[in-house]
Amino acid sequence: MFVDGKVALVTGGAFGIGFCIANELLQNGLKGVTLVDVDEAKGKDAVDALSLKYGKGKIIFVRADVVNKKDLEDAMKKTVEKFGHFDILINNAGVMNDTIWEKEVDINIKGVVNGCILGLEEYLPKYNSGTEPVIVNIASTAGLTPLYFLPVYTSTKHAVIGLGKALAMRENCGVQKVKLMTLCPGATLTTLIDNLESRAFTPRLTETVKHFFEQYPEEVTQNPESVATAVVKILENGGNGSVWVVQGGELYEIEIPSFTDYKKLRQL
Ligand SMILES: NC(=O)c1ccc[n+]([C@@H]2O[C@H](COP(=O)([O-])OP(=O)(O)OC[C@H]3O[C@@H](n4cnc5c(N)ncnc54)[C@H](O)[C@@H]3O)[C@@H](O)[C@H]2O)c1
């Protein structure tokens, strides 16, 4: 089992999907995990809850804003100091709110780029415990199929997919010592999707957005635990550069078209 005995850092790990990922990794034999989040109170609660279940000393919380590279680096340093190794980085922290789109771009793109640079170039190659280390970036199905009321969120998640694909291609140049994969969850029942109508890019859309989930097929929504299970599965079986969807609890790999595939759809 890949996860067994490894050390992980999960951004946005105090709550929602990130918390569930940390829990699932520990359930699968993880040696230690650093929860990185801006929410200190939730971070402390998360450490208490997980320590009660898995024992003291296996979980630490570091208050860090992923937008700030120094913050994130400090969290990686503390991970190595505490656990001796660092093998798995989950770039999960994100927001979904187009009314604060500049901040959303910073957190969802800059935060993931920061994690990738620090993880790929420095901390994972240097401090892994002997097997190939891994980064999983959490994108969204919105990075594949646009959400009309969240055009900026949609763009940030397209960016996360593109970033992961491009960085993983470094394998062809022989400089890649870290496996990099992308997971795109579909609608997942966390506070991220509460009050959807208050997050739309333009207030003119508020009324239509209110009813968005009423028309949404129930079978494509899922609990955050489904995303966490998917993370462990791809850590065990996924390849470098692979892109995965987990929707309605179902996990599958998808292909991004190559140059030669573009023309298959429609030619004039
Ligand atoms: N919930 C969904 O439907 C859904 C679907 C697809 C993708 N996602 C993605 O999954 C990820 C997690 O979402 P979630 O549903 O668990 O959201 P959530 O709001 O429940 O949890 C997000 C966590 O990230 C933390 N966070 C926010 N900004 C941060 C920052 N700058 N630095 C560090 N931590 C920060 C928050 O404090 C919170 O604990 C996000 O990237 C989101 O875009 C969610």
The ligand as a Gaussian input file, in Angstrom:
#p B3LYP/6-31G(d) Opt

LIG

0 1
 N      -17.466000      21.099000      -2.817000
 C      -17.524000      20.917000      -4.127000
 O      -18.589000      20.774000      -4.745000
 C      -16.247000      20.855000      -4.936000
 C      -16.316000      20.325000      -6.238000
 C      -15.164000      20.294000      -7.005000
 C      -13.977000      20.759000      -6.494000
 N      -13.928000      21.258000      -5.221000
 C      -12.635000      21.765000      -4.753000
 O      -12.235000      21.041000      -3.605000
 C      -11.425000      21.864000      -2.783000
 C      -11.940000      21.840000      -1.358000
 O      -13.262000      22.336000      -1.348000
 P      -14.312000      22.062000      -0.167000
 O      -15.600000      21.773000      -0.793000
 O      -13.741000      21.150000       0.839000
 O      -14.379000      23.551000       0.439000
 P      -14.537000      24.029000       1.963000
 O      -14.868000      25.464000       1.866000
 O      -15.452000      23.111000       2.697000
 O      -13.062000      23.849000       2.562000
 C      -11.984000      24.560000       2.030000
 C      -10.923000      24.718000       3.090000
 O       -9.844000      25.490000       2.492000
 C       -9.439000      26.494000       3.417000
 N       -8.840000      27.628000       2.699000
 C       -9.469000      28.584000       1.970000
 N       -8.589000      29.489000       1.510000
 C       -7.365000      29.105000       1.951000
 C       -6.056000      29.632000       1.811000
 N       -5.845000      30.772000       1.143000
 N       -5.024000      28.968000       2.377000
 C       -5.227000      27.838000       3.102000
 N       -6.457000      27.295000       3.269000
 C       -7.512000      27.910000       2.707000
 C      -10.722000      26.874000       4.144000
 O      -10.447000      27.544000       5.370000
 C      -11.390000      25.506000       4.320000
 O      -10.972000      24.865000       5.503000
 C      -11.435000      23.267000      -3.425000
 O      -10.284000      23.430000      -4.205000
 C      -12.667000      23.208000      -4.307000
 O      -12.594000      24.110000      -5.398000
 C      -15.026000      21.310000      -4.423000

